[in-house]
């Protein structure tokens, strides 16, 4: 387990599952809380996968990192984002 760069009184939990390029996260079942940093070239595929997992009830919470550019926010992604609540 890696340690945070700055000491913290909060104990951080390591993820139970980590899917990299070789594990192909799109073919795996996702569960519980998800931290998603998708490849921006395929963000629509990962957002669609997240929606499926949330609708199935396997994913209960999610954080998705996106690029701050209009090129990243395709029509499919925008239609999903309109349904979510955002905290700023």
GIRAZI-V964608 format. One record per residue. N is the residue number from 1. PSI is psi as a letter, one per 30 degrees, with the letter a starting at -180 (none if undefined). Layout:
BEGIN
n={N:N}
psi={PSI:PSI}
END
This chain:
BEGIN
n={1:2:3:4:5:6:7:8:9:10:11:12:13:14:15:16:17:18:19:20:21:22:23:24:25:26:27:28:29:30:31:32:33:34:35:36:37:38:39:40:41:42:43:44:45:46:47:48:49:50:51:52:53:54:55:56:57:58:59:60:61:62:63:64:65:66:67:68:69:70:71:72:73:74:75:76:77:78:79:80:81:82:83:84:85:86:87:88}
psi={k:l:l:l:e:k:k:k:f:k:k:k:k:k:k:e:k:j:k:a:e:f:f:i:f:f:f:l:k:k:k:b:k:k:j:j:i:l:k:f:f:g:e:e:e:e:e:e:e:e:e:e:e:e:f:f:f:e:k:f:l:k:k:k:k:l:k:i:l:f:e:e:i:l:e:e:e:e:e:e:f:f:f:l:k:k:k:none}
END
